[in-house]
């Protein structure tokens, strides 16, 4: 099953197994969006993970989501909510999604409750990264936070 997991930058860089809540295309999601294709259902699950990421302190001024192949069972109120039943390791990651540098300030303001900033973030496309880019992405995201662009503190 493809799962979409909101993560912190430290969890992404640590190369330790992830064992947490996630989002996925579940039977409930398929029923709620009958007639949608797999790509759209994956996008809905990704955006649910992005919304969760926006509400957590990822350690950087960006939403941060990993897509991975793993085992999970439905759990929670959302049609996409699942709980991982096996740890996800770096080798299970198939993609990483993060915000572009230009909306860092909006991400920070949205985390603080600014509705206008939230609308900008909601409309922003997440950038896709290959797993081989994890270390470079972590370095870039960390430098953004250290430079003060959209500092989360």
N, C-alpha and C positions, 0 to 999 in steps of 0.2 A: 504494500500500500504506500502511495506517495503521501508523506506528511509534511506539513509546513509548520515550522517551529520558531516562535519569536525567541531570540537569544540576546544575551549581552555580548559585548565585544570580548570580555574576559573569557566567557564560555567558548566563544568561537576560536579564540587564540590558544586556549588551554589544551586542545586535543584530548579532552576527557570525554567519556561517554555522556550523552544527554539522556536524561530519564525524566520526562516531564509531560505536561499537557501540550497538545498540538492541535492542528486543524487538518482536516482531510475531506476528501469527497466520500461522504457516508451515504447509506441508504436514505436517511432522512433528508439529506441535501438533494439527492436525486429526485425524491418524491416532491420536495418543495419547488424544484425547478425542472419539472418534467419537460422533456423536449429540448433542453439545452445540451450542447455537445460537451465532450470531455474537456476541451480547452476552456470553455466558459466556466465549467464546474471547478476546474483547477484554479482559475482566476478568483472565483468567489472564496475558495478556501485560503488562497494566498492573501487576499485582502482582509479576511477575518484575522489571520495571523498578524498582518500589518497593523490592524486596529489595536490588537493586544500589545504589540510591540510599542506602539505610540504611548500607551498608558504605563509602560515600565521604564525604569532608568536603565537604558542599554549601555550607559557609560560613554556614549558618543551622541552628537546631535543628528541622529539618523534612526529611522526604523530599521531593524535588522532581523531578517528571516532566513532560515535555512530550509531548503527542500531536500528531503532525504527519503530513501526507501526503508521502511521499517514496519513493524507490527504494532497495531493499536486497536483499541476497542472504543466504541462510542461512549462518551461520558460528558455530561454538561447540558446546558440549556440551548446553546447554539446548534444548528443543524450540522455544523462543521466540527464541533468539539469532540476530541478524542483524547485518550490517555495512552501513552506509549506503554507497551507491554514488554518490550525489550529495549535495552539501551541503544542509542544511535551514536555511532562513532564517526570520525572524520571520513573514513572510507565509504560510509553510507550516504554521504552528502552528494547530491547531484547538482545543486545550484545554491547560490546565495543571492539574496535581494537586499538592496540598500538604497537609501535616498541619494539623489545627487547633491553635491556640495552646495549648490545655489539655494536650497531650501532649508539649510541648517537652522537659520534663525527662526523660521516658521515652525519647525519641528519643536524647538525649545519653547516657543510661545504657546504652541498647541498643547504641550505637556503641562503648561501652567494654566490651561483653561481658556485661552484666547480662541473664540469661535471663528473669527476671520482667518486666523492662522490655520486652524483645523481644516477649514474649507480648502485652503491652498494645498495643504498636505494631502487631503483626500483626493484632490484632483491631480496630484503629481504622480508621474510614472515611476515605479520602482526600477532601478537599474539591475540588470542580471549579471552575475559573475560566475565564472567556472570555478569548480573546487580548487583547481591549481592556482587560483588567484587569491586564496584565503589570506596568506601571509601579507601580500601586498595590500589587500583591502584593509586588513587590521592596522597596518602601518599608516595608511591614508586616513582612516577613521580616527585613529589615535592622535595623529597630527592635527586634525581638525579640532578635536576637543582641547588639545594642549594650546593651540593657537588662539583659543578663545572664541572661534567662530561658532556661535550657538552653544556656548558652554552650558552644560546641564546643571551646573551648581551656582 
